[in-house]
Amino acid sequence: MTSPVQQPGAGYTRLQSPHSPPLRVIVVGAGLGGCATAIALHHHGHEIVAVLDKVRQFNRLGDSLGLGENAYKLLARWGCNIKEIQEIGNQAPTMKIRRWHNGKVLAEQPLMDMAGFIGHRGDYHEIFLRWVRDRNIPIRMGCEVTSYADTSPTPSLTLASGETLAADVIVACDGIKSLARHLVLGAQDDPVSSGYACYRAYFEPSPEMRADPARNAFLKEDSVNFWIGPDVHVVQNTLRGGREFNWILTHKDDGDVPESWFQPGDMDEVRRLVADIDPRIREAIRSTDKCLDWKICYRKPLPTWVSPRSHRIVLLGDSCHAHLPTSAQGASQATESAGVLAVCLGMAGRDQVHIATRAYEKLRFPRVRVSQTHGEDLRDRWHNVLKSVDDNVEVDPEMVKIKNRPLYAFDSEQDSRERWEKVSARVGEEFGRGRIEPLGD
């Protein structure tokens, strides 16, 4: 590799591409995962043709989001000022896990044990978009992908406008409904109900709510609390010293309403579900004007994340490894995946992109499965630990604690470099045999 290229910014060094010319990459989807992918690839010297998104304008959508230390270390390495996202997040030092009925604290942990500084998804997104633009990476809005051509050495995509774009690699970061999933899998894969749904609300409390003792118990300062009960839990997140308030109610639900961040919720049903929760949070939820209803669907782990012919169209983030909300690692794992893909493309020769993409999926699959199962385990523990347990019975705090801390020490880029020789050799052998082994086997 030739010497690094110095970029503007205190102490930041962008790496120079090991390829001449650099690999050209198109990123589909300008959400958090797509932005992280563009930033990572740019840092490693690859050329980003464009980041495409089908919407014409971004709005402040969603509600709470957190990033773990595993993501922070990568973003900082790529020249991002992570203080910008830390400062907009929840500044509470700890989080409390409470009994559903009376709010008794079952366990207290550092907030960093979950997802660090929890902020509004839209605020995080705005900063990520600015980081992309600061690097002069073009973001093209209103560009909906209608088809892909899985051709080597230059796969391409066609937009609704009729325009065709080609590159050395195409990375699909456009979520669980990504069109590229169908190409990669060779079939349509429909979501399966997880049996759970979330009612979600995020708003600025009114002066009346802030002054009402029945509703303002958690509005005085930044705080994060969880109330857990049989088959149900509530998350409360207070931001900016009480100026913003977020609650999420996860409950049993076998409904078949399609996955959507825009489905209106039934506040009468919410009030019924929280009728017996700790009074200190109950009235704040009950008096909320409106909420969204998000059906949590399950998708089985994919056998591959890479297109079958060219091996140059790649899935990343929610398009291949979506997480439950209780994992608190969805955006962090997408950031890790971005770093691994960028490293692999740099480690392989210019004519070995197929080796790089297949090594990427093999390196990432076991790691994201651990992260995903952390979320499944936490939900199951929270929803079952108090079943058939009287309120006066003590519960071992370890039974309800969030256990993400071991995930944070991991450095996905370093891991990729250390394992590259072994994993790439395995991929080469699979190509030699004419069969790429499915992930998870």
Secondary structure by P-SEA (a helix, b strand, c coil): ccbbbbccccbbbbbcccccccbbbbbccccaaaaaaaaaaaaacccccccccccccccccccbbbbcaaaaaaaaaacccaaaaaaacccccbbbbbbcccccccccccccccccccccaaaaaaaaaaaaaaacbbbbccccccccccccccccccccccbbbbccbbbbccccccccccccccbbbbbccccbbbbcccccccccccccccccccccccbbbbbbccccbbbbbbcccccbbbbbbbbbbcccccccccccccaaaaaaaaccccccaaaaaaacccbbbbbbbbbcccccccccccccbbbccccccccccccccaaaaaaaaaaaaaaaaaacccccaaaaaaaaaaacaaaaaaaaaaaaaaaaaaaccccccccccccccccccccccccccccaaaaaaaaaaaaaaaaaaaaaacccccccc
